[in-house]
């Protein structure tokens, strides 16, 4: 399951970096060597798998113990390099992309497939009640965003850079600002999610006719 989900992460990352380019052994190797966001996802997937195995008493063999030591060291190293952390309890569907520039603190209880997480983003619990957000599928979250509290981010939502979101929002909307305000009620963010080179604010402005 972990490797299957990572394969979906990898495919999304490849598509975003080289839109329309078929994946080859060379491009796959290049991407794996050059993408800290993929490293972060890989160690999270492996660590989550290890914890699930450890919770089953019958699985606690010496082999599993042996795997845990280098895996912990690898996870620590990747966190240092990327300056990022994905909390272990986060349920991340396959096909999610984390920015290569890092500085991400991610602690959502759940995030759906097709979602893009930008750099310098913090997603986690509210200090008031220690509740966590749930993020839907095909969500685009830009750089320098904050999302926290017991909220739900609907499918296809777009959070423009610098947005601070503390309330639930429906599917397909565009939010911006601190505090977040509604910019557009219906927006198709497919191109944004598929092409990393696009400017989100320009895309939204074009959709608004501005």
Backbone as a chain_set.jsonl record, in Angstrom:
{"seq": "XXXXXXXXXXXXXXXXXXXXXXXXXXXXXXXXXXXXXXXXXXXXXXXXXXXXXXXXXXXXXXXXXXXXXXXXXXXXXXXXXXXXXXXXXXXXXXXXXXXXXXXXXXXXXXXXXXXXXXXXXXXXXXXXXXXXXXXXXXXXXXXXXXXXXXXXXXXXXXXXXXXXXXXXXXXXXXXXXXXXXXXXXXXXXXXXXXXXXXXXXXXXXXXXXX", "coords": {"N": [[0.821, -1.208, 0.0], [1.905, 1.285, 0.835], [3.977, 1.741, -1.049], [2.474, 1.718, -3.379], [0.913, 4.004, -3.072], [2.982, 5.876, -3.013], [3.906, 5.614, -5.614], [1.852, 6.865, -6.988], [2.15, 9.457, -5.967], [4.627, 10.017, -7.096], [4.05, 9.941, -9.853], [2.344, 12.176, -10.108], [4.083, 14.243, -9.375], [6.005, 14.055, -11.392], [4.45, 14.682, -13.624], [3.808, 17.34, -13.013], [6.306, 18.585, -13.092], [7.276, 18.062, -15.672], [5.159, 18.635, -17.852], [3.17, 16.695, -19.995], [5.3, 15.145, -20.813], [6.453, 11.934, -21.416], [7.096, 9.465, -18.929], [10.3, 8.231, -18.355], [12.965, 5.822, -17.713], [15.247, 7.402, -17.224], [14.191, 10.002, -16.676], [12.69, 9.44, -14.435], [14.673, 8.673, -12.596], [16.129, 11.072, -12.461], [14.199, 12.783, -11.366], [13.736, 11.589, -8.875], [16.198, 11.973, -7.677], [16.347, 14.714, -7.486], [14.205, 15.839, -6.13], [13.266, 17.021, -3.194], [10.727, 17.128, -2.043], [9.563, 14.729, -2.802], [11.249, 12.962, -1.453], [10.511, 13.507, 1.167], [7.853, 12.604, 1.176], [8.27, 9.898, 0.647], [9.694, 8.895, 2.914], [7.775, 9.362, 4.823], [5.701, 7.678, 3.962], [6.947, 5.16, 4.23], [7.544, 5.136, 6.975], [4.992, 5.301, 8.069], [3.969, 2.875, 7.17], [5.658, 1.151, 8.62], [4.929, 1.685, 11.277], [2.26, 0.797, 11.225], [2.711, -1.931, 10.822], [4.058, -2.535, 13.179], [2.119, -2.246, 15.091], [0.719, -4.562, 14.99], [0.988, -7.316, 16.863], [1.969, -9.863, 16.148], [3.618, -9.231, 14.051], [5.921, -8.187, 15.043], [8.821, -8.802, 14.612], [12.374, -9.611, 14.654], [13.384, -8.667, 12.294], [11.699, -6.551, 11.612], [12.288, -4.829, 13.717], [14.932, -4.321, 13.078], [14.719, -2.95, 10.669], [13.557, -0.617, 11.576], [15.524, 0.995, 12.793], [17.487, 2.135, 10.816], [15.521, 3.366, 9.273], [14.411, 5.308, 10.958], [16.623, 6.99, 11.269], [16.96, 7.818, 8.61], [14.55, 9.163, 8.201], [14.827, 11.265, 10.04], [17.034, 12.589, 8.909], [16.005, 13.441, 6.399], [14.027, 15.183, 7.239], [15.584, 17.194, 8.363], [17.028, 18.108, 6.111], [14.973, 19.008, 4.392], [13.695, 20.753, 6.032], [11.178, 20.261, 7.018], [8.151, 18.631, 8.164], [6.04, 15.861, 8.446], [3.368, 14.89, 10.261], [2.963, 11.808, 11.977], [0.381, 10.732, 12.235], [-1.102, 11.587, 10.103], [-3.294, 10.9, 7.487], [-2.643, 10.288, 4.331], [-3.731, 10.25, 1.124], [-2.863, 8.485, -1.932], [-0.977, 10.147, -4.503], [-0.295, 12.86, -3.872], [1.326, 15.995, -3.61], [4.202, 17.538, -2.288], [5.879, 20.621, -1.885], [9.132, 21.197, -3.271], [10.749, 23.105, -2.139], [10.36, 23.103, 0.542], [10.172, 23.658, 4.149], [7.769, 23.012, 5.442], [5.131, 22.292, 7.603], [3.137, 19.743, 8.333], [0.098, 18.594, 9.423], [-2.479, 17.661, 9.02], [-5.482, 15.763, 9.55], [-6.399, 14.252, 7.473], [-5.847, 14.011, 3.955], [-6.714, 14.45, 0.568], [-6.35, 12.733, -2.625], [-4.467, 14.136, -5.362], [-3.917, 16.614, -4.333], [-2.007, 19.607, -3.812], [0.682, 20.873, -2.011], [2.093, 23.835, -1.029], [5.296, 25.609, -0.532], [6.656, 26.596, 2.699], [4.415, 26.292, 4.29], [1.963, 25.838, 6.815], [0.06, 23.446, 8.364], [-2.241, 22.361, 10.609], [-3.16, 21.676, 14.048], [-5.624, 23.387, 16.077], [-4.857, 25.468, 18.786], [-6.723, 25.859, 20.7], [-8.58, 23.692, 20.952], [-7.164, 21.543, 20.098], [-7.829, 20.312, 17.708], [-7.916, 18.974, 14.327], [-7.514, 19.805, 10.833], [-9.332, 18.649, 7.883], [-8.543, 17.858, 4.598], [-9.704, 18.026, 1.337], [-9.895, 16.385, -1.917], [-7.849, 17.15, -4.789], [-7.012, 19.726, -4.106], [-5.456, 22.897, -4.122], [-2.852, 24.397, -2.545], [-1.199, 27.272, -1.875], [2.034, 28.95, -1.473], [3.255, 29.907, 1.792], [0.943, 29.618, 3.327], [-1.516, 29.116, 5.943], [-3.359, 26.677, 7.606], [-5.638, 25.653, 9.893], [-7.208, 24.029, 12.735], [-10.485, 22.623, 13.559], [-11.636, 22.058, 10.825], [-13.001, 21.747, 7.481], [-11.735, 21.416, 4.296], [-12.962, 21.771, 1.204], [-13.275, 19.664, -1.79], [-11.233, 20.44, -4.619], [-10.606, 23.057, -3.909], [-8.92, 26.235, -3.926], [-6.254, 27.808, -2.438], [-4.86, 30.82, -2.353], [-1.465, 32.162, -2.361], [-0.211, 33.031, 0.88], [-2.511, 32.833, 2.395], [-4.569, 32.552, 5.294], [-6.387, 30.218, 6.806], [-9.164, 29.459, 8.762], [-11.651, 28.428, 8.911], [-14.28, 26.229, 7.767], [-14.679, 25.479, 4.291], [-16.514, 25.339, 1.186], [-16.533, 23.095, -1.699], [-14.471, 23.858, -4.556], [-14.046, 26.654, -4.319], [-12.177, 29.793, -4.272], [-9.829, 31.152, -2.097], [-8.342, 33.902, -0.319], [-5.92, 35.804, 1.522], [-5.441, 37.147, 4.899], [-7.347, 37.575, 7.532], [-8.766, 34.753, 5.696], [-10.558, 35.392, 2.707], [-13.359, 35.168, 0.475], [-12.692, 34.822, -2.93], [-13.407, 33.799, -5.402], [-16.174, 31.899, -6.451], [-16.407, 29.594, -7.991], [-13.989, 27.67, -9.457], [-11.787, 26.085, -11.659], [-9.075, 24.321, -10.855], [-7.368, 22.644, -12.212], [-5.258, 22.963, -14.163], [-3.42, 24.419, -12.648], [-2.691, 22.527, -10.744], [-1.5, 20.65, -12.336], [0.598, 21.854, -13.663], [3.448, 23.135, -12.58], [4.679, 25.523, -13.136], [2.897, 27.592, -13.523], [1.357, 30.731, -12.627], [-0.573, 31.249, -9.881], [-2.198, 33.403, -9.019], [-2.456, 34.938, -11.333], [-3.849, 33.123, -12.951], [-6.271, 32.888, -11.553], [-7.123, 35.553, -11.663], [-7.526, 35.778, -14.413], [-9.67, 34.029, -14.702], [-11.596, 35.43, -13.368], [-11.976, 37.42, -15.078], [-10.334, 39.563, -15.02]], "CA": [[0.0, 0.0, 0.0], [2.763, 2.471, 0.918], [4.656, 1.938, -2.328], [1.451, 2.042, -4.366], [0.588, 5.424, -2.899], [4.14, 6.663, -3.425], [3.93, 5.603, -7.078], [0.913, 7.904, -7.406], [2.831, 10.721, -5.667], [5.698, 10.169, -8.074], [3.442, 10.258, -11.145], [1.866, 13.554, -10.053], [5.249, 15.116, -9.348], [6.59, 14.006, -12.739], [3.551, 15.429, -14.505], [3.923, 18.767, -12.711], [7.611, 19.104, -13.498], [7.411, 17.96, -17.133], [3.823, 18.383, -18.401], [3.097, 16.071, -21.3], [6.49, 14.348, -21.122], [6.33, 10.552, -20.922], [8.082, 9.058, -17.923], [11.316, 7.281, -18.809], [13.868, 5.5, -16.6], [16.116, 8.545, -16.956], [13.449, 11.095, -16.033], [12.31, 8.965, -13.096], [15.865, 8.753, -11.76], [16.419, 12.481, -12.272], [13.212, 13.343, -10.442], [13.958, 11.034, -7.544], [17.425, 12.554, -7.136], [16.273, 16.17, -7.395], [12.957, 16.311, -5.527], [13.131, 16.855, -1.74], [9.334, 16.866, -1.704], [9.353, 13.288, -2.938], [11.962, 12.297, -0.351], [9.689, 13.673, 2.36], [6.71, 11.715, 1.063], [8.714, 8.518, 0.709], [9.988, 8.489, 4.292], [6.498, 9.327, 5.55], [4.996, 6.453, 3.568], [7.635, 4.01, 4.825], [7.383, 5.195, 8.427], [3.603, 4.971, 8.364], [3.872, 1.425, 6.99], [6.357, 0.499, 9.725], [4.101, 1.82, 12.475], [1.113, -0.097, 11.071], [3.19, -3.286, 11.046], [4.447, -2.669, 14.581], [0.913, -2.315, 15.905], [0.287, -5.962, 14.984], [1.957, -7.998, 17.72], [2.59, -10.98, 15.431], [4.571, -8.723, 13.079], [7.083, -7.596, 15.724], [9.961, -9.696, 14.49], [13.667, -8.928, 14.708], [13.562, -7.968, 11.022], [11.001, -5.275, 11.699], [13.092, -3.988, 14.606], [16.144, -3.942, 12.355], [14.332, -1.936, 9.692], [13.18, 0.608, 12.26], [16.67, 1.835, 13.15], [17.898, 2.999, 9.702], [14.384, 4.161, 8.813], [14.329, 6.475, 11.837], [17.734, 7.877, 10.919], [16.66, 8.397, 7.306], [13.459, 10.12, 8.39], [15.391, 12.438, 10.709], [17.873, 13.287, 7.951], [15.173, 14.102, 5.398], [13.372, 16.321, 7.896], [16.587, 18.257, 8.499], [17.34, 18.632, 4.784], [13.819, 19.712, 3.827], [13.143, 21.654, 7.052], [9.753, 19.959, 6.974], [7.723, 17.497, 8.978], [4.686, 15.342, 8.278], [3.048, 14.167, 11.481], [2.736, 10.401, 11.695], [-1.026, 10.334, 12.205], [-1.755, 12.114, 8.905], [-3.699, 9.917, 6.479], [-2.442, 10.952, 3.053], [-4.035, 9.386, -0.009], [-1.859, 8.489, -2.974], [-1.083, 11.217, -5.482], [-0.214, 14.16, -3.209], [2.636, 16.59, -3.887], [4.745, 18.539, -1.382], [6.835, 21.483, -2.578], [10.537, 20.867, -3.092], [11.425, 24.156, -1.366], [10.268, 22.702, 1.94], [9.664, 24.496, 5.243], [6.361, 22.64, 5.556], [4.686, 21.545, 8.77], [1.866, 19.191, 7.871], [-0.523, 17.769, 10.443], [-3.904, 17.435, 8.779], [-5.895, 14.401, 9.854], [-6.605, 13.55, 6.21], [-5.726, 14.825, 2.743], [-7.133, 13.649, -0.569], [-5.52, 12.587, -3.816], [-4.424, 15.262, -6.284], [-3.682, 17.862, -3.609], [-0.678, 20.204, -3.917], [1.03, 21.662, -0.823], [3.165, 24.764, -1.357], [6.362, 25.783, 0.461], [6.473, 27.467, 3.874], [3.007, 26.132, 4.66], [1.717, 25.177, 8.091], [-1.284, 22.88, 8.439], [-2.259, 21.589, 11.844], [-4.228, 21.757, 15.038], [-5.937, 24.607, 16.803], [-4.396, 25.395, 20.171], [-7.879, 25.931, 21.595], [-9.165, 22.365, 21.228], [-6.24, 20.544, 19.551], [-8.489, 19.641, 16.596], [-7.141, 18.995, 13.091], [-8.3, 19.985, 9.614], [-9.408, 17.631, 6.842], [-8.376, 18.491, 3.294], [-10.298, 17.187, 0.304], [-9.107, 16.008, -3.079], [-7.577, 18.144, -5.834], [-6.879, 21.041, -3.482], [-4.179, 23.582, -4.405], [-2.506, 25.291, -1.436], [-0.021, 28.024, -2.281], [3.105, 29.211, -0.516], [3.047, 30.773, 2.964], [-0.434, 29.485, 3.825], [-1.777, 28.469, 7.225], [-4.672, 26.042, 7.706], [-5.65, 24.969, 11.182], [-8.463, 23.924, 13.458], [-11.435, 21.58, 13.183], [-12.294, 22.564, 9.629], [-12.974, 20.915, 6.287], [-11.43, 22.117, 3.047], [-13.655, 20.989, 0.194], [-12.57, 19.232, -2.994], [-11.004, 21.435, -5.664], [-10.392, 24.399, -3.358], [-7.648, 26.896, -4.209], [-5.84, 28.798, -1.449], [-3.786, 31.609, -2.941], [-0.34, 32.354, -1.425], [-0.378, 33.923, 2.019], [-3.854, 32.707, 2.979], [-4.717, 31.942, 6.619], [-7.746, 29.675, 6.81], [-9.558, 28.91, 10.056], [-13.057, 28.013, 8.857], [-14.581, 25.288, 6.697], [-15.083, 26.099, 3.027], [-17.071, 24.331, 0.271], [-15.719, 22.685, -2.849], [-14.314, 24.681, -5.747], [-13.891, 28.091, -4.114], [-10.834, 30.37, -4.17], [-9.708, 32.002, -0.912], [-7.094, 34.656, -0.265], [-5.77, 36.811, 2.563], [-5.359, 36.825, 6.32], [-8.051, 36.287, 7.414], [-9.14, 34.35, 4.345], [-11.828, 35.902, 2.172], [-13.761, 34.517, -0.768], [-12.311, 35.544, -4.14], [-14.152, 33.247, -6.529], [-16.99, 30.788, -5.959], [-16.189, 28.401, -8.795], [-12.731, 27.758, -10.201], [-11.174, 24.804, -11.996], [-7.643, 24.477, -10.621], [-6.671, 21.502, -12.807], [-3.988, 23.373, -14.767], [-2.507, 24.785, -11.564], [-2.19, 21.309, -10.108], [-0.744, 19.842, -13.292], [1.749, 22.589, -14.191], [4.037, 23.87, -11.464], [5.211, 26.815, -13.575], [1.847, 28.597, -13.654], [1.143, 31.679, -11.543], [-1.949, 31.035, -9.423], [-2.954, 34.655, -8.972], [-2.784, 35.302, -12.704], [-4.888, 32.2, -13.408], [-7.525, 33.271, -10.907], [-7.511, 36.845, -12.217], [-8.069, 35.527, -15.758], [-10.978, 33.395, -14.534], [-12.512, 36.48, -12.903], [-12.125, 38.389, -16.167], [-9.565, 40.753, -14.693]], "C": [[0.856, 1.261, 0.0], [3.426, 2.764, -0.415], [3.674, 2.262, -3.447], [1.077, 3.52, -4.28], [1.755, 6.304, -3.329], [4.256, 6.691, -4.949], [2.986, 6.656, -7.638], [1.484, 9.286, -7.121], [3.855, 11.038, -6.746], [5.141, 10.593, -9.431], [2.953, 11.702, -11.19], [3.029, 14.53, -10.101], [5.908, 15.182, -10.717], [5.753, 14.833, -13.715], [3.676, 16.929, -14.284], [5.25, 19.342, -13.196], [7.771, 19.122, -15.014], [6.059, 17.643, -17.749], [3.884, 17.789, -19.807], [4.288, 15.213, -21.67], [6.311, 12.936, -20.57], [7.427, 10.232, -19.917], [9.013, 8.007, -18.506], [12.179, 6.904, -17.609], [14.774, 6.666, -16.231], [15.41, 9.668, -16.234], [13.022, 10.71, -14.628], [13.495, 9.092, -12.143], [16.207, 10.204, -11.458], [15.476, 13.103, -11.252], [13.457, 12.861, -9.022], [15.195, 11.647, -6.883], [17.274, 14.033, -6.812], [15.061, 16.701, -6.645], [12.888, 16.042, -4.022], [11.696, 16.594, -1.294], [8.99, 15.394, -1.801], [10.062, 12.52, -1.834], [11.104, 12.328, 0.913], [8.5, 12.718, 2.338], [7.127, 10.257, 1.226], [8.977, 8.078, 2.146], [8.719, 8.475, 5.133], [5.746, 8.044, 5.229], [5.63, 5.239, 4.254], [7.453, 3.983, 6.342], [5.967, 4.825, 8.838], [3.38, 3.464, 8.218], [4.499, 0.691, 8.175], [5.519, 0.544, 11.006], [2.9, 0.888, 12.401], [1.517, -1.554, 11.308], [3.48, -3.53, 12.528], [3.236, -2.81, 15.494], [0.336, -3.728, 15.949], [1.346, -6.78, 15.716], [2.69, -9.102, 16.974], [3.66, -10.525, 14.453], [5.863, -8.223, 13.721], [8.263, -8.571, 15.753], [11.255, -8.902, 14.582], [13.944, -8.178, 13.404], [12.904, -6.608, 11.035], [11.748, -4.321, 12.614], [14.325, -3.456, 13.883], [15.858, -2.855, 11.327], [14.098, -0.596, 10.37], [14.338, 1.542, 12.545], [17.126, 2.711, 11.988], [16.765, 3.873, 9.178], [14.226, 5.42, 9.651], [15.417, 7.484, 11.52], [17.487, 8.573, 9.58], [15.581, 9.463, 7.422], [13.979, 11.4, 9.036], [16.232, 13.255, 9.727], [17.069, 14.054, 6.916], [14.461, 15.31, 6.006], [14.334, 17.493, 8.046], [16.852, 18.92, 7.152], [16.198, 19.483, 4.235], [13.243, 20.772, 4.773], [11.622, 21.501, 7.123], [9.433, 18.76, 7.846], [6.282, 17.147, 8.634], [4.384, 14.51, 9.507], [2.577, 12.761, 11.148], [1.29, 10.004, 11.566], [-1.751, 10.81, 10.946], [-2.043, 10.998, 7.906], [-3.677, 10.595, 5.117], [-2.717, 9.962, 1.921], [-2.904, 9.451, -1.029], [-2.07, 9.615, -3.964], [-1.177, 12.585, -4.851], [1.2, 14.694, -3.39], [2.988, 17.649, -2.851], [5.844, 19.315, -2.1], [8.277, 21.095, -2.27], [11.27, 21.89, -2.227], [11.259, 23.982, 0.137], [9.699, 23.733, 2.887], [8.165, 24.286, 5.419], [6.139, 21.881, 6.857], [3.281, 21.061, 8.458], [1.295, 18.252, 8.917], [-2.013, 17.608, 10.264], [-4.262, 15.988, 9.107], [-6.057, 13.579, 8.583], [-6.407, 14.519, 5.06], [-5.969, 13.931, 1.545], [-6.168, 13.684, -1.741], [-5.602, 13.825, -4.704], [-4.119, 16.593, -5.635], [-2.219, 18.288, -3.698], [-0.444, 21.084, -2.696], [2.242, 22.526, -1.144], [4.187, 24.913, -0.244], [5.967, 26.734, 1.589], [5.009, 27.464, 4.345], [2.894, 25.38, 5.976], [0.26, 24.731, 8.147], [-1.347, 22.016, 9.69], [-3.385, 21.955, 12.778], [-4.426, 23.162, 15.576], [-5.466, 24.447, 18.247], [-5.561, 25.38, 21.152], [-8.408, 24.552, 21.964], [-8.349, 21.218, 20.638], [-6.889, 19.711, 18.439], [-7.709, 19.876, 15.302], [-8.04, 19.191, 11.875], [-8.321, 18.732, 8.745], [-9.388, 18.343, 5.494], [-8.863, 17.527, 2.224], [-9.345, 16.851, -0.832], [-8.943, 17.184, -4.042], [-7.554, 19.568, -5.291], [-5.499, 21.613, -3.823], [-3.935, 24.598, -3.294], [-1.18, 25.966, -1.764], [0.981, 28.225, -1.158], [2.625, 30.083, 0.637], [1.605, 30.745, 3.479], [-0.456, 28.842, 5.205], [-3.205, 27.926, 7.21], [-4.71, 25.3, 9.022], [-7.032, 24.981, 11.813], [-9.332, 22.796, 12.939], [-12.258, 22.057, 11.988], [-12.174, 21.553, 8.496], [-12.723, 21.788, 5.077], [-11.976, 21.256, 1.917], [-12.803, 20.622, -1.005], [-12.389, 20.403, -3.961], [-10.811, 22.858, -5.188], [-9.019, 24.922, -3.773], [-7.382, 27.937, -3.127], [-4.653, 29.552, -2.023], [-2.691, 31.877, -1.91], [-0.646, 33.359, -0.323], [-1.725, 33.842, 2.71], [-3.801, 32.032, 4.346], [-6.165, 31.515, 6.778], [-8.055, 29.027, 8.149], [-11.028, 28.48, 10.085], [-13.272, 27.08, 7.669], [-15.056, 26.02, 5.452], [-15.56, 25.006, 2.074], [-16.145, 24.059, -0.904], [-15.631, 23.786, -3.897], [-14.061, 26.152, -5.554], [-12.414, 28.493, -4.099], [-10.829, 31.322, -2.987], [-8.356, 32.707, -0.927], [-7.108, 35.58, 0.94], [-5.71, 36.247, 3.962], [-6.112, 37.9, 7.102], [-8.52, 36.016, 5.988], [-10.49, 34.936, 3.948], [-12.087, 35.253, 0.818], [-13.414, 35.406, -1.956], [-13.154, 35.106, -5.329], [-14.909, 32.021, -6.043], [-16.764, 29.49, -6.727], [-14.938, 28.58, -9.635], [-12.174, 26.363, -10.423], [-9.654, 24.946, -11.886], [-6.803, 23.365, -11.251], [-5.312, 21.887, -13.38], [-2.965, 23.761, -13.71], [-1.881, 23.55, -10.939], [-1.295, 20.498, -11.039], [0.518, 20.536, -13.8], [2.314, 23.505, -13.11], [4.485, 25.275, -11.845], [4.166, 27.925, -13.631], [1.749, 29.476, -12.418], [-0.331, 31.618, -11.124], [-2.773, 32.308, -9.455], [-3.341, 35.13, -10.362], [-3.895, 34.413, -13.27], [-6.253, 32.568, -12.836], [-8.037, 34.595, -11.458], [-8.11, 36.678, -13.616], [-9.455, 34.915, -15.68], [-12.038, 34.405, -14.083], [-12.757, 37.516, -13.977], [-11.363, 39.655, -15.921], [-8.236, 40.823, -15.429]], "O": [[0.577, 2.201, -0.743], [3.437, 3.91, -0.865], [4.011, 3.005, -4.368], [0.944, 4.196, -5.3], [1.552, 7.355, -3.938], [4.669, 7.705, -5.512], [3.288, 7.276, -8.657], [1.329, 10.197, -7.935], [3.94, 12.161, -7.242], [5.682, 11.487, -10.081], [3.128, 12.381, -12.201], [2.961, 15.54, -10.801], [6.323, 16.255, -11.154], [6.289, 15.586, -14.527], [3.655, 17.706, -15.238], [5.295, 20.48, -13.663], [8.325, 20.065, -15.578], [5.819, 16.499, -18.136], [4.563, 18.314, -20.689], [4.294, 14.605, -22.741], [6.045, 12.766, -19.38], [8.561, 10.691, -20.059], [8.565, 7.015, -19.079], [12.138, 7.589, -16.587], [15.04, 6.894, -15.051], [15.951, 10.235, -15.284], [12.994, 11.551, -13.73], [13.343, 9.562, -11.015], [16.54, 10.536, -10.321], [15.903, 13.86, -10.38], [13.39, 13.644, -8.074], [15.228, 11.817, -5.664], [17.989, 14.557, -5.958], [14.904, 17.916, -6.533], [12.495, 14.95, -3.613], [11.467, 15.92, -0.289], [8.225, 14.868, -0.992], [9.531, 11.53, -1.33], [10.981, 11.334, 1.628], [8.175, 12.098, 3.35], [6.425, 9.473, 1.864], [8.533, 7.005, 2.555], [8.594, 7.669, 6.055], [5.212, 7.395, 6.128], [4.922, 4.39, 4.796], [7.233, 2.921, 6.924], [5.761, 4.123, 9.828], [2.692, 2.85, 9.034], [3.932, -0.281, 8.674], [5.421, -0.45, 11.726], [2.55, 0.254, 13.396], [0.769, -2.32, 11.916], [3.183, -4.6, 13.06], [3.326, -3.428, 16.555], [-0.445, -4.054, 16.842], [2.472, -6.917, 15.237], [3.899, -9.266, 17.142], [4.518, -11.315, 14.059], [6.805, -7.87, 13.011], [8.637, -9.086, 16.806], [11.238, -7.671, 14.589], [14.653, -7.172, 13.403], [13.463, -5.629, 10.54], [11.837, -3.128, 12.322], [14.712, -2.3, 14.05], [16.665, -1.945, 11.139], [14.408, 0.45, 9.8], [14.162, 2.76, 12.54], [17.157, 3.933, 12.139], [17.0, 4.981, 8.697], [13.937, 6.488, 9.112], [15.169, 8.689, 11.503], [17.766, 9.762, 9.429], [15.681, 10.532, 6.819], [13.61, 12.498, 8.621], [16.148, 14.483, 9.715], [17.407, 15.191, 6.585], [14.313, 16.341, 5.35], [13.945, 18.649, 7.876], [16.896, 20.146, 7.057], [16.432, 20.555, 3.678], [12.412, 21.586, 4.371], [10.887, 22.478, 7.268], [10.312, 17.982, 8.218], [5.419, 18.02, 8.542], [5.072, 13.524, 9.771], [1.877, 12.549, 10.158], [0.977, 9.041, 10.865], [-2.914, 10.461, 10.746], [-1.146, 10.245, 7.527], [-4.569, 11.375, 4.784], [-2.018, 8.958, 1.78], [-2.082, 10.367, -0.994], [-3.206, 10.0, -4.24], [-2.026, 13.392, -5.23], [2.166, 13.932, -3.33], [2.191, 18.542, -2.563], [6.643, 18.735, -2.836], [8.6, 20.712, -1.145], [12.307, 21.573, -1.643], [11.942, 24.643, 0.92], [8.871, 24.563, 2.513], [7.395, 25.24, 5.529], [6.871, 20.942, 7.173], [2.35, 21.857, 8.333], [1.911, 17.245, 9.264], [-2.742, 17.435, 11.241], [-3.432, 15.091, 8.957], [-5.878, 12.361, 8.599], [-6.75, 15.698, 5.161], [-5.497, 12.795, 1.5], [-5.294, 14.546, -1.832], [-6.643, 14.476, -4.796], [-4.067, 17.612, -6.324], [-1.312, 17.456, -3.665], [-1.269, 21.94, -2.376], [3.301, 22.006, -1.493], [3.984, 24.409, 0.86], [5.065, 27.559, 1.444], [4.459, 28.492, 4.738], [3.623, 24.42, 6.227], [-0.655, 25.54, 7.995], [-0.596, 21.049, 9.82], [-4.423, 22.472, 12.364], [-3.528, 24.003, 15.537], [-5.665, 23.395, 18.854], [-5.415, 24.944, 22.293], [-8.655, 24.267, 23.136], [-8.777, 20.065, 20.667], [-6.54, 18.546, 18.249], [-6.948, 20.836, 15.185], [-9.203, 18.786, 11.89], [-7.45, 17.869, 8.853], [-10.121, 19.308, 5.278], [-8.482, 16.357, 2.208], [-8.131, 17.018, -0.709], [-9.781, 18.084, -4.101], [-8.024, 20.499, -5.945], [-4.501, 20.893, -3.811], [-4.708, 25.54, -3.12], [-0.158, 25.297, -1.913], [0.8, 27.736, -0.043], [1.709, 30.891, 0.483], [1.112, 31.743, 4.006], [0.466, 28.12, 5.584], [-4.143, 28.635, 6.845], [-3.898, 24.403, 9.25], [-7.892, 25.801, 11.49], [-8.964, 22.097, 11.995], [-13.428, 22.414, 12.127], [-11.359, 20.632, 8.543], [-13.418, 22.781, 4.86], [-11.506, 20.14, 1.698], [-11.735, 21.196, -1.215], [-13.273, 21.247, -4.104], [-10.85, 23.784, -5.998], [-8.077, 24.151, -3.949], [-8.189, 28.844, -2.922], [-3.565, 28.993, -2.165], [-2.954, 31.826, -0.708], [-1.259, 34.4, -0.563], [-2.049, 34.701, 3.531], [-3.075, 31.056, 4.534], [-7.062, 32.353, 6.873], [-7.317, 28.161, 8.619], [-11.581, 28.204, 11.149], [-12.535, 27.136, 6.685], [-15.741, 27.039, 5.534], [-15.075, 23.876, 2.134], [-15.114, 24.711, -1.073], [-16.578, 24.545, -4.104], [-13.872, 26.863, -6.542], [-11.526, 27.656, -3.937], [-11.695, 32.189, -2.87], [-7.371, 32.198, -1.461], [-8.16, 36.08, 1.339], [-5.9, 35.052, 4.189], [-5.597, 38.998, 7.314], [-8.652, 36.935, 5.179], [-11.431, 34.972, 4.741], [-11.162, 34.846, 0.115], [-13.782, 36.579, -1.999], [-13.563, 35.923, -6.154], [-14.361, 31.198, -5.31], [-16.915, 28.405, -6.167], [-14.834, 29.518, -10.426], [-12.096, 25.558, -9.495], [-9.023, 25.604, -12.713], [-5.651, 23.167, -10.865], [-4.317, 21.213, -13.114], [-1.778, 23.467, -13.855], [-0.686, 23.53, -10.641], [-0.433, 19.747, -10.582], [1.418, 19.872, -14.316], [1.716, 24.527, -12.773], [4.654, 26.128, -10.974], [4.525, 29.093, -13.775], [2.021, 29.031, -11.303], [-1.222, 31.904, -11.924], [-3.929, 32.287, -9.876], [-4.432, 35.667, -10.553], [-4.776, 34.893, -13.983], [-7.259, 32.561, -13.544], [-9.234, 34.752, -11.696], [-9.08, 37.35, -13.966], [-10.323, 35.235, -16.492], [-13.223, 34.25, -14.379], [-13.619, 38.383, -13.836], [-11.661, 40.698, -16.503], [-7.48, 41.778, -15.248]]}, "num_chains": 1, "name": "protein.A"}
